[in-house]
């Protein structure tokens, strides 16, 4: 399993955390999502059927946070 870790700013509450998690869970190949509000981080585990660009775009399209 591949992993990618993003530092983000703007995550404010559990609703936004859930929005990001749900959006990422819809991507084929995503196997694990960990959103940490306190640290401002998102960690995603995925297999070869998806890529980092699709994951990053999905996070951006939620509008909940911005990348550091």
C-alpha positions, 0 to 999 in steps of 0.5 A: 500500500502506498501512503501520502501525507498532507499538511493542511490549514483550515480544518475546523470541525468534525463536519469538515473532517467527515466531508473529506473522509467521505470524499476520499473513501469514494475513490477506487483504490483508497484503503485508509484515510486518517484526518487529524484536526489537531495536527492539521494533517491528512494521511491516505493509504491507497493502491496502484489503481489511483494516484496522488493527483486524484487524491489531492484534487479530491481534497481541494474540491471539498473546499474545507482546507488548503495545502501548506 
